[in-house]
Amino acid sequence: MSSNIETLSKSEQDVQSSPSTFRLSPLIRITLLSLYVALTVPLPFLAQVSDAPVPPALLWGGIGLGLLALYGALSERVIVDNEKIQVTYPKWVPRFFRKGWELHWTDVKDLKMRTTGQGGLVYYFVSQSSEQAYLLPMRVVGFARLVKLVETYTGIDTTDIRPLAQPWMYLILLGLTLLLLLVDGWTIWTVFSQGLIA
């Protein structure tokens, strides 16, 4: 590992002397938050129109808590320095919900590939000191740079590692979500314009 660090140019060493922070892609965050809103916001209106047993106020409360939980989960940050890689969340996110993790480079044994249920590939850090595996964050901005840092500090060949999902996939999902939001807006407008909600 030390030989890899020594081969960095002076400018690269200066950059790596301070921690690098990688955040979840804004495209992914906006898409997932928008999809959540599109799927849930019509529910209180439909509950009121159909006289559902669940009161709209309770639904609004649940939607608000769910949105807060989703926002917290999407606030993941990956911090890399010359000693370790660390996944953290804002302090307001409860540790029982998302507690993050950290792994020192000297403790990294290998980077293992696994296939997801949808046929994608994910990678896990294998630790030398425990049986626990740590998922390599793959939806961050600057993923190629993150992978390069992993290779630099561990000596593991990361040439074949690619992001789990390409941006065009989320662009398509975002486009469909915007269409769904338009339908939601039309539905809610119809409910009010026809006086179905007092």
C-alpha positions in Angstrom: 0.0 0.0 0.0 2.8 2.4 0.9 4.4 1.9 -2.6 1.2 3.0 -4.2 1.1 6.2 -2.2 4.7 6.9 -3.0 4.0 6.7 -6.7 1.5 9.6 -6.5 2.7 13.0 -7.8 3.3 15.8 -5.4 0.1 17.6 -6.4 -1.9 14.3 -5.9 -0.3 13.9 -2.5 -1.3 17.4 -1.5 -4.9 16.7 -2.6 -5.0 13.4 -0.6 -3.6 15.0 2.5 -7.1 16.4 3.3 -10.2 14.2 3.5 -12.3 13.8 0.3 -16.1 13.8 0.7 -18.4 12.1 -1.7 -22.2 12.7 -1.5 -25.1 10.8 -3.1 -25.8 12.0 -6.7 -28.3 14.9 -6.7 -30.0 13.2 -9.7 -30.7 10.1 -7.5 -31.8 12.1 -4.5 -34.2 14.3 -6.6 -35.6 11.3 -8.4 -36.3 9.2 -5.3 -37.7 12.1 -3.3 -40.0 13.1 -6.2 -41.2 9.6 -6.7 -42.0 9.3 -3.0 -44.0 12.5 -3.2 -45.8 11.4 -6.4 -46.8 8.1 -4.9 -48.0 9.4 -1.5 -49.4 12.9 -1.7 -52.7 11.9 -3.4 -53.5 9.4 -0.6 -55.0 11.8 1.9 -57.2 13.4 -0.8 -58.4 10.0 -1.9 -59.0 8.9 1.7 -61.2 11.9 2.3 -63.2 11.5 -1.0 -63.7 7.7 -0.4 -64.4 8.1 3.3 -61.6 5.7 4.2 -61.3 4.6 7.8 -57.8 6.2 8.0 -58.1 9.9 8.7 -56.3 12.2 6.2 -54.5 13.9 9.1 -52.9 10.6 10.1 -51.9 10.0 6.5 -50.3 13.4 6.2 -48.3 12.7 9.4 -47.1 9.4 8.1 -46.2 10.9 4.7 -44.2 13.6 6.5 -42.3 11.1 8.7 -41.6 8.9 5.7 -40.2 11.8 3.7 -38.0 12.8 6.6 -36.7 9.2 6.9 -36.1 9.0 3.1 -34.2 12.3 3.1 -32.1 11.1 6.0 -31.2 7.9 4.2 -30.3 9.9 1.1 -28.0 12.2 3.1 -25.2 9.6 3.1 -21.7 10.9 2.9 -18.5 8.9 2.1 -15.4 10.4 3.6 -12.0 9.1 2.5 -8.6 10.1 3.8 -5.2 8.4 3.9 -6.2 6.3 6.9 -9.7 5.0 6.3 -13.0 5.1 4.4 -16.0 6.2 6.3 -19.8 6.3 5.6 -21.6 8.9 7.8 -25.0 10.5 8.1 -26.0 13.9 9.6 -26.3 14.0 13.4 -30.1 14.4 13.3 -30.4 10.9 11.7 -30.9 8.4 14.5 -28.2 5.7 14.8 -30.7 2.9 15.0 -32.0 4.0 11.6 -28.6 4.7 9.8 -25.4 4.4 11.8 -22.8 4.3 9.1 -19.4 2.6 9.3 -15.7 3.1 9.0 -12.9 0.8 7.8 -9.1 1.5 8.0 -7.2 0.8 4.9 -4.8 -1.5 6.8 -7.8 -3.6 7.7 -9.0 -4.1 4.2 -8.4 -7.7 3.1 -10.2 -7.7 -0.3 -13.0 -6.3 -2.4 -15.5 -9.0 -3.3 -18.1 -8.9 -6.1 -21.7 -9.9 -5.5 -24.6 -10.1 -7.9 -27.9 -8.3 -7.0 -31.3 -9.8 -7.5 -31.8 -7.5 -10.5 -28.6 -8.8 -12.1 -26.4 -5.8 -11.2 -23.0 -6.0 -9.5 -22.1 -4.7 -6.1 -18.8 -4.8 -4.2 -18.0 -5.4 -0.5 -14.9 -4.6 1.5 -13.8 -7.7 3.4 -12.1 -7.0 6.7 -9.2 -8.8 8.1 -10.3 -8.4 11.7 -13.9 -9.4 11.4 -16.4 -11.4 9.4 -18.4 -8.2 8.6 -18.4 -7.0 5.0 -18.9 -3.3 4.1 -20.7 -2.3 0.9 -18.7 0.0 -1.4 -21.0 3.1 -2.0 -21.7 3.1 -5.7 -24.2 6.0 -6.2 -22.0 8.9 -5.2 -20.9 11.8 -7.3 -17.3 11.2 -8.3 -17.5 7.4 -8.2 -14.5 7.0 -10.5 -12.4 9.1 -8.2 -13.6 7.2 -5.2 -12.6 3.9 -6.8 -9.2 5.3 -7.8 -8.6 6.3 -4.1 -9.6 2.8 -3.0 -7.1 1.3 -5.4 -4.4 3.8 -4.3 -4.8 3.0 -0.6 -5.4 -0.7 -0.8 -3.5 -1.9 -3.9 -6.6 -3.7 -5.1 -7.2 -3.6 -8.9 -10.4 -1.7 -9.4 -10.3 -1.5 -13.3 -13.5 -3.4 -13.8 -15.6 -1.7 -11.2 -18.5 0.3 -12.6 -21.4 2.3 -11.0 -24.4 0.1 -10.1 -26.8 2.3 -12.2 -26.1 4.6 -15.1 -27.5 8.2 -15.0 -29.8 7.5 -18.0 -31.7 5.0 -15.9 -32.5 7.7 -13.3 -33.3 10.2 -16.0 -35.9 7.9 -17.4 -37.3 7.3 -13.9 -37.4 11.0 -13.2 -39.2 11.7 -16.5 -41.9 9.1 -15.6 -42.1 10.5 -12.1 -42.8 14.0 -13.5 -45.6 12.6 -15.6 -47.0 10.9 -12.5 -46.8 14.3 -10.6 -48.8 15.9 -13.5 -51.5 13.2 -13.1 -51.5 13.7 -9.3 -51.9 17.5 -9.8 -54.8 16.9 -12.2 -56.5 14.5 -9.8 -56.2 16.8 -6.9 -57.5 19.8 -9.0 -60.4 17.7 -10.1 -61.3 16.8 -6.5 -61.4 20.4 -5.5 -63.0 21.8 -8.6 -65.9 19.3 -8.3 -66.4 20.1 -4.7 -65.7 16.6 -3.5 -63.8 18.0 -0.6 -65.5 20.6 1.6 
